[in-house]
């Protein structure tokens, strides 16, 4: 039987603020366990939450970037449940009044654009981290109380590929906004996936299964694909899909049942009595709006329309914000953004990969790469020479002018000097001259190569081509 796959994602993002959501405790990834903790985080008697203003600003910037309807009155609720990693016995969150509603994000799949609706965004606090070993479970409260955003998509995603593209696009927006590095390996970005299957002809949705705490794009893809196959096999046998919460097991690459799915009533939501409603001022909203950076979709249009980069080249640059920022700085100094792009992605990218460093650690300044691109655009260097110059720039941090002068790569433009070399080459390659006269194009390439060889690659290509063609016509 044919089934439609229905997927919704709940993305949890840690916001990079100096202190936690409701306390003044600092946080540093990798800090010693239980060293980034305050009395409020541990829910000691007499402590009260105090809202982090910067977390609210960064949450607002995401809502604006995703074109959401924003609730300008901040209200918080308690989600009551008991886990050992939740010291208060409840989580402060937004259930009744999310900060943002009705947003959207566009992905490109198989060359077509698809809009993914975003149901809501709300602010909450993170839980502590449990460390399990064979004898006991230890708890690190460093993460407890970190500002967290939950981004809930509409159930309109139809495959693991769409889910991963959606996550990649969200991650890109987080980075460009500067609200989080969204490093999944450090727990800054986590994902819960809700999956159900229904008969293709039926309007009724199937029972929903949630897969919790996926911590990489690869695991998200594998978990979804496995769950689709598992549910399809159950339905084909006439069995019911249980409403449950499952986890992904990295060793077996399968999902494993954790517990029966909780209903909303199990959480006993009610208003948080210790945080009064807070109105977001018009001035604050306008200030956040004005401070929004240029987002990836806007840069993409600029790269493809103004700079005339290919779709693939534009997306390759945009995939890394630091790389995109570097390219923008260089492009402001260059007259040929396409050649600049090729130098950045192919040649400089190869040097970075070989040295195993990121673009922000690169010794080649953006303005120097722009200068090299312009020299190459004016055909004052061959591509082989440019590659050699860039390699030396990468090692020495010198400008292209210094490297070119040291290597003697200045092009020979003197016609008399070039004619002398050309006539010498023609005399030494009479067979190639005859082949050229018979219409063999490869002969011209051979003769040009010989001129370049004699001049050690310094002959100006355009002047050489004209002079060589003229001399051949005389013979």
Secondary structure, DSSP 8 states (H G I E B T S, - for coil): --EEEEEEEEEEEE---SB-SSS--B--TT--TT-S--TTTTT-TT------HHHHHHHHHHHHHTT-EE-SEE--EEEE---TT-TTSEEEE-SSS-SEEEEEEEEEETTEEEEEEEEEEEEEE---EEEE-SS-EEEETTSTT-EEEEEEE-S-B-SHHHHHHHHHHHHHHHHHHTS----GGGTSEEEEEEEEEEETT-SS----EEEEEE-SHHHHHHHHHHHHHHHHHHHHTT-----EEEEEETTTTEEEEEEE---GGGG--EE-TTS--EE--HHHHHHHHHT----HHHHHHIIIIIS---HHHHHHHHTSHHHHHHHHHHHTT-S-HHHHHHIIIIIIHHHHHHHT--GGG-SS-HHHHHHHHHHHHTTSS-HHHHHHHHHHHHHH---HHHHHHHHT---B--HHHHHHHHHHHHHH-HHHHHHHHTT-HHHHHHHHHHHHHHTTT-B-HHHHHHHHHHHHHT-
